[in-house]
Amino acid sequence: MAVAEYVAFLRAVNLGPRRRVDMARLRELLDAAGMGPADTYLATGNVRLTSPHGSPGAVAGELAAVLPEAFGFEIPTVVLPRSDLARLGGTVQELPPPLPGEVRHYVTLLADPPPQQAVAALEGWDRPGEAARVVDGHVHWWLAGPTQGAALSNAVIQRLAGTATTRTARVVQEVARRWA
């Protein structure tokens, strides 16, 4: 049976004491579940794995069956084929910021293509110091200030577009560099 490589981005792990996921234990769990050899980058849930399932949705379903039992809580996950990483990393690097000055660039990875009304709402985002663009089914957004005071957030994007998890542009580029 042929296996394919995927990258899974776990949402909201290791952000507080109640959502702890040890990366070594995660790798062992995935290896034991036949999704290895698994590799992780940072403690925020960036995971390279293998699976005989032929789609990111099927791999996400596999993870949804395994992770809650092991860690005690649901872990929404966005799964991308490894082959999509090079394009995503290139987009992050080449996409010019739509705001002047020093800005923070974030990438919100979506489990499913966003509905057209979500794309329109995000690309029409009209808050000072905040901007967003949807490229290849993921949301790139920029903030001129800290995330704590921003109106745009992973939660807002998830309400508009479904299961989502956010990483800084630097983390996305590094994951692409390592695993693409």
Buried (B, 14 or more C-beta within 10 A) or exposed (E): EEEBEBBBBBBBBBEEEEBBBBBEEBBBBBBEBEBBEBBBBEEBBBBBBBBEBEEBEBBBBBBEEBBEEBBEEEBBBBBBBBEBBEBBBEBBEEBEBBBEEEBBBBBBBBBBBBEEEBBEBBEEBEEEBBBBBBBEBBBBBBBBEEEEEBEBBBEBBBEBBBBBBBBBBEBBBBBBEBBB
